[in-house]
Amino acid sequence: MQQFYQKNDYYKVEGRKQTLKEEQLCSLLSSMSLKEKIGQLIQLSGDFFSTANLSIGPIKKLGISPEFVKLAGSTLNVVGFENIKRVQDKQMEVQPHHIPMLFMSDVIYGYKTIFPIPLGFSSSWNPDLVEKAFECAADEASASGVQVAFAPMIDVVRDARWGRVLESLGEDPFLTSIFAKSMVEGLQKNLPCKKGLVACFKHFAAYGAVEGGREYNSVDLSLSNLFQNYLPPYKAAVESGAKMAMTSLTTLNGVPSTADKWLLTDILRKKWGFNGVIISDYASIQEIIKHGFAEDNEDAAFKSLSAGVDIDMKSPVYASGLEKLITNRKLDIKKVDSAVFRVLRLKNDLGLFENPYFGASTTREKTSLLTPQKRELSRSLAEESMVLLKNENNALPLNNKEKMVLIGPYADNHALNGMWAIHSSKKDTISIHQGIKRFVADIPTEKGTDLRRDSKFLENLGFLSEQEIKNMVSSEEENRNNLMKAIKISQKADTIILALGEETYEAGEAGSKTKLELPKNQIHLIDELSKLRKKIILIIIAGRPLALENIIDKVDAILYCWFPGSEGGNAIANILFGFKNPSGRLTMSYPRVSAQEPLYYNHLSTGRPQNSSKGRFVSKYIDSPADPLYPFGYGLSYGFVNYTELKTDKYVFTKDSTINVTVKLKNNSDFDTTEVVQLYIHDKVAEVVQPVQRLIDFKKVKLKRGQELTIHFNISSSQLTFFDNRGNEKLEPGVFDIICGTNGKQLLTTTIRLK
Ligand code: GLC
């Protein structure tokens, strides 16, 4: 517990050349009134400071007094140097101690230069490149006045029905943890030169496990499942030095995360040693009343602050509840002081007391955004993120001698950034048509159909205006004409490039869906075009895994492109024409049909494994295969890499020794290629049964055509631990399968025994 010094020095911010010392911060704290202290714990959106409210979330009057608006210590999604300067100057002027505000924003996968969505870039299995992307995003956003990113989102997700799978790194905790580190470091590495951003990892904890994949729904997990499959990425973010954490909107085992003392204080602060700032999610402190965990604002304020939440984002609870609690001695002022001190220390760490605009300036803003280098980085990451799911008879890569047409609602569509690219503009995004034109100058193009034909569905997305919906849905006659025009130009072609997928707001926050299949009108277009017996290359733009079983036999190739970001069209074209060899590997299991969700590779065996017998009485469905259409780790490339000779240097090992694993790769193709070599284990017997496969390491390697490579891994016993039902980490002697192979399907296995 910090010692609060009693000196009452008064601090003006002008002209200060160095950050304040701890005792100076303490002295500042002790000179603040209770209202001022509470003000530091309040975060409001731009509309409270007469600027745009770019936030995503329920819009409602908060009833916060003008006095507390003046004392608010931070704001969200106010951006642009001129804008933040005006807001900062005004707020500091009215603050009794002229304390600078913190400017926080959703910079989830880019600011102006947009990268592929996280579920997309996780398929690159390239944490180094992702770190560079987040460094780039921080450079852009800090130039525009942002100081804190509400990122990385590192919720593990096993259910593709949940819209926010878009922002996740998929279903594996180990891979998500690797990316958590790269994103935190990418954001924060340039903080010292004010070109970085504070990383605020989210949503603590286990938001991705919402029941039924339904947004904001309850989360109920055994402690072994929570600790083994959902908590590791947040721990990785803490270990990587993240300076902030955001709570989840949901309950975990009946307790709202935003008021869960066990989660926020016992685990996050005490067990993991996190000493940064904890912020609620949007209005989540007030929502603990709706959850049925608090009676009123005062009760909610008491419970959230006591649990360890420092900042109340966009709710009136701390503003209306804390003062009474302190004056009525229901809450120890020391708890408020600790929270305020953490906020002041963060501001001081950023040097805001000497420069309240941090790294922002008109010059930086003019020279940092959407530079060619940043676009190049976005294009590279997009190319490495795309996953080739099917390539019948080497339909790809295309050569520009083929007579081609480009069909589909995504052919000329610039909306390739996904829902959370809230600071970007689609006019800065390269469409698929623009990308392809670099290889085929005048490719005939037709929309064929709309993205969606159901106005009610589009209205229900809660984002599109009546006029926008009118513009998006053609009349029946127009739709028939669109189809006829598409068929007409396709009849003269050898190859149809067909660009389909999800509308931007179908995925992302509050985008949970029960039907993962493509919409009927898009399927109808596929059906009609497939009757022409032409080669069909299907490009999918989406924010989640879709259920494709009903269309895979009607197309020759499928390239899954996610929402690929600013350079999407160029990246797609580079892959289609073989300029880049696709190397993406799925980080989520793909269902055949929606009803298979939740679906994930690291599942338990059961007592009657689905492939253990042909009979009825095994773990299966009677109306569909139970395995995924495409498994975790799956992806094709041009050419094929053969895996042989998976070996270990010893069979028996002790907890202090390591096992050296080797596997041989041979590129049997005419293409230079890149392979993601994945290493899994299966702990065959344990006091809490273990998944049939668990990723423990991977290597992304390049192989020239014809090249052979031996890949080495080291396994230590620390990679073989599991969590029991009290959340304790355990290591048990016994036999482990070591599993390795390409695209999550052709797998080699050997065994080792821990003594
Ligand atoms: C939203 C999201 C969170 C986001 C925050 C601020 O509701 O849950 O991820 O950072 O509010 O926009």
Residues whose N, C-alpha, C, O or C-beta is under 5 A from the ligand:
A	BS01	GLC	S55 I56 G57 D106 F150 D281 Y282
